Amino acid sequence: MIQELKIKNFLSFKDEVTISFEATKDKKLEQYHVVEVAKGIRLLKLGIVYGANASGKTNLLNAFEFLRDFWFNVADSKEDETDVIPFLLDTETPSQLSSFKLSFYVGSTKYVYALEITEQYVLFEKLEYYPGVQPAIVFERKLNGTVSEIVFGSKLKISSLAQEEITIKCLPNMSVFAAYNQVNLQVPELEAASSWMYNQFMPTIEPGTSLVNYSQQLIADDITAKDKILAFLKKADLNISNIETKVITKKISDNFINEVKALNIPKQELERLQKEKSISHIETKFQHEVKNLDGTVSLFPLSINLQSDGTKRVFGLSGALLSTIKQNAFLAIDEIESKLHPDLLSYLLEHFLRESKQAQLLVSTHYDGLLDEDDLLRNDNVWFAEKKKDASTSLYSMAEFKALNRIASKQKAYRVGKFGAIPNIN
């Protein structure tokens, strides 16, 4: 589980900001919201970010996505850029380094990952873990000229030959994790963090992200996934009583294969087409239950292509949430309210909180009605992103405000500017 992320000089974050999942001492809804991952360490399952358009909400989620991509992206050449984007609305910051510091738990063991990076090079990268009260180094990497020097912790059982192999593969514009994954060995302390990053740090979902294929594939692979997704759709009151999914396989000709060669499809897929000479796709139909005037019930199967955008969104999100919960993973969703009725959004968050054990959800939203749902949210769930006069983003928690229990409606308080983070429309 993620404890906190510090970000500096990345996109709209000029000065250092911190997003934290640490719970306050508040005991409200603790059973559903708080996980004690280690003695005295209480982490939240849910974070919600509010703010005006162009305030930096999406950039916060992009910071998590950047780390996820950077950890495992293998550079083709040392000339490739790192894809980090510093704060550009300033004369000094574009040439300065960007920094990230992520604190997270794998089981009950704490890890701290630090990164200092420019558009061309990784200047500093470090991973620590806490086998006890004091931290121990897994690796520390610095840039000497244009060459990365990596020092591994004394507690690690790793041969000098393996250390040298990782160092050789670690180009100055890529992560130690990407280099480690190219070497045929396992270092338990490094493997634990790498596995968590790869399997429990899910890709960010944007408003335009189509998740239909993802959920279809889940159902095709696992019948239990179908039951859980169907239960979610029934609860959402979409008149769907069943989901029928099947894999359709069609033979293809040599002419077809020759035509797709020009599309630069992945080599592995091209080889599969040449060997099997077939293509497959998943066909999904939703069975709609309709009550007739005489009291009888009729069932009508409709293709997923005929469903509303809202139904497709719910279907896709249900699959993503199912995987997040199952894997105890971290998932970020931008503008989660997109194409969802407010009641359905509340149900989605409630479902996640009730079903998840150590999974975490970070979402941005413009729907401020959630602020008055006292039976759903805690004050420390809510964060605000506000654009400052220099166009950079500040980030702060609702829990920092005093006398919140005296506010009759937090939604109204937010709308009149009590918490900031609203557009200044003159």
Helices and strands as residue ranges (DSSP letters): E 2-8, E 17-20, H 30-33, E 34-38, E 41-44, E 46-50, H 57-72, G 93-95, E 98-106, E 109-117, E 122-129, E 136-144, E 147-152, H 160-169, H 176-180, H 188-199, H 212-221, H 223-235, E 240-251, H 254-261, H 267-276, E 278-291, E 297-303, G 304-306, H 309-326, E 330-333, H 342-355, E 360-364, G 368-372, G 379-381, E 382-387, E 393-397, G 398-400, G 404-406, H 410-415
